[in-house]
Amino acid sequence: MEEKTINLSAESDKEKEVSFGKFKSAEELLKAYNALQSEFTKRSQKLAELEQTKAADEWEGQVEEFVKRYPVAERYADELAREIANDEKYKDKENKLESALLNVLSEKVKTAEEMATDETVIDKVLSAEENRERVINEYLEKFRRNATPATLPKGGAIPVTPPAVAKNIKEAGEIAIKIFQM
């Protein structure tokens, strides 16, 4: 585009010579300027769209690589997305995915004591046949270790004689000794 030049003659203020370069009038120059401005705006918008698309593609590539390195992240994809979207601390971090994963996992991790009281965990553990068998066997083993009380005298015969009634302390002691020896 040629430069516009304005020549003012020093001799007379009435005589002004204005050049609009390749344009014949100021209106044509204004129209060309507006068209140029419109085209510039369109191109700027298109460039911004392309940059966003490129940034989205780069982000998807980073996420795919991250999931390859940390497969557990795929299970928590929704939580990770919410964590990154809702927290300003991840905006400029280079390792935002790792930081978000650590935060999400730290909320999910439970101690053994917490898991032992969690109904979902208990149901899951007991749904496995081998776990149920183990619990039942340990319960039965506890009873096997305890000696069963003697209910019948030696030989398994039930006495048909009436019970002995002690007349004094000495007889009561003898009867007790006989009972314990059976």
Secondary structure, DSSP 8 states (H G I E B T S, - for coil): ----EEEE-SS-SS-EEEE-TT-SSHHHHHHHHHHHHHHHHHHHHHHHHHHHHHHHHHHHHHHHHHHHH-THHHHTHHHHHHHHHH-GGGSS-TTHHHHHHHHHHHHH---HHHHHT-HHHHHHHHTSHHHHHHHHHHHHHHHHHS-----S-GGG----S-----SSHHHHHHHHHHHHH-
